[in-house]
């Protein structure tokens, strides 16, 4: 599976030629704030296989529930979140799935931070 995507304005683009290591739903409060929704669908890939380019790529660092930093990269022009890298998961980049050109083959197999999930948010069967 080749993963290709971009931000809303198209200035930041990325691609990854390796298979995802995981596709998951994150319910943490920070992802809820970042997406403006009840969750964030992420695709974990080998960081070294992800190639991101664009002059408007910015990064904001937050503290994760692990106590370690989470580096959240986004387009500073349109605000689209692109990828997160967690110090607690070295070597993995978590692509924000909503920025992918094609999401038809994605099927989440895990959920993170269920303790922060909205009570009305459905759970993934078998995750």
C-alpha positions in Angstrom: 0.0 0.0 0.0 1.4 3.4 -1.0 0.3 6.2 1.3 0.1 9.6 -0.3 -1.5 12.7 1.1 -1.5 16.5 1.6 -2.9 19.3 3.7 -6.0 21.3 2.8 -4.2 23.9 0.8 -1.8 21.4 -0.9 1.4 23.0 0.2 2.5 20.2 2.5 2.6 16.8 0.8 3.9 13.4 1.9 4.3 9.8 0.8 5.2 6.5 2.3 5.9 3.3 0.3 5.9 0.9 3.2 2.9 -0.9 4.7 1.3 0.7 7.8 2.4 -0.9 11.1 -0.9 -0.1 12.7 -4.1 1.8 11.9 -5.8 3.0 15.1 -8.2 5.4 16.6 -6.9 7.8 19.3 -9.3 9.2 21.8 -6.9 11.3 23.8 -8.0 14.8 24.8 -5.2 16.4 22.8 -6.2 14.6 19.6 -9.8 15.6 20.3 -8.7 19.2 20.5 -6.5 18.9 17.4 -9.2 17.4 15.2 -12.1 19.2 16.7 -13.8 15.8 16.9 -14.2 12.9 19.3 -11.2 11.0 17.9 -8.3 10.9 15.5 -7.8 8.1 13.0 -4.0 7.6 12.7 -1.8 5.3 10.5 1.5 4.3 12.1 4.4 3.9 9.7 8.1 3.6 10.0 9.3 7.1 10.4 12.3 6.7 8.1 9.9 5.6 5.3 7.7 8.7 5.5 8.8 11.6 3.3 7.1 15.0 4.1 7.8 18.2 2.2 6.4 21.7 2.2 7.6 25.1 3.3 4.7 25.6 5.7 5.3 22.6 7.8 5.3 23.5 11.5 5.6 21.5 14.7 3.9 22.0 18.1 5.1 19.9 21.0 2.7 18.7 23.7 3.2 16.4 26.7 1.6 12.9 26.2 -0.1 10.8 28.8 3.2 8.9 29.0 4.9 12.0 30.3 7.0 12.2 27.2 6.8 14.7 24.3 4.5 14.4 21.3 5.6 16.3 18.2 2.6 17.3 16.2 3.4 18.6 12.7 0.8 20.6 10.7 0.5 23.1 7.9 1.0 26.6 9.2 -0.9 28.0 6.3 -4.2 26.0 6.5 -3.9 24.4 9.9 -4.2 20.7 8.7 -2.6 18.3 11.1 -0.3 16.0 9.1 1.7 13.7 11.4 2.6 13.1 15.1 5.7 11.6 16.5 5.7 10.4 20.0 8.9 10.1 22.1 7.3 7.1 23.7 7.1 5.3 20.3 10.5 6.0 18.7 10.8 5.3 15.0 7.0 5.5 14.3 5.2 8.4 12.6 1.5 8.6 13.0 -0.1 10.0 9.9 -3.4 11.8 10.4 -5.6 9.6 8.1 -7.9 12.4 7.1 -5.1 13.9 5.0 -4.6 10.7 2.9 -5.7 10.8 -0.7 -7.2 7.4 -0.4 -8.6 5.9 2.8 -10.6 3.1 1.3 -8.2 0.3 2.5 -7.9 1.5 6.1 -9.4 -0.6 8.8 -8.5 0.4 12.4 -7.4 -2.5 14.5 -6.7 -0.7 17.8 -8.0 2.1 20.0 -5.8 4.3 22.2 -6.7 6.2 25.3 -10.2 4.8 25.8 -10.3 6.5 29.2 -10.7 9.8 27.4 -13.3 8.5 24.9 -16.6 10.4 24.7 -19.2 8.2 26.3 -21.3 8.4 23.1 -18.5 7.4 20.8 -18.9 4.0 19.4 -16.2 1.4 20.0 -14.5 -0.6 17.3 -15.6 -4.2 17.2 -12.6 -6.5 17.6 -10.1 -3.8 18.3 
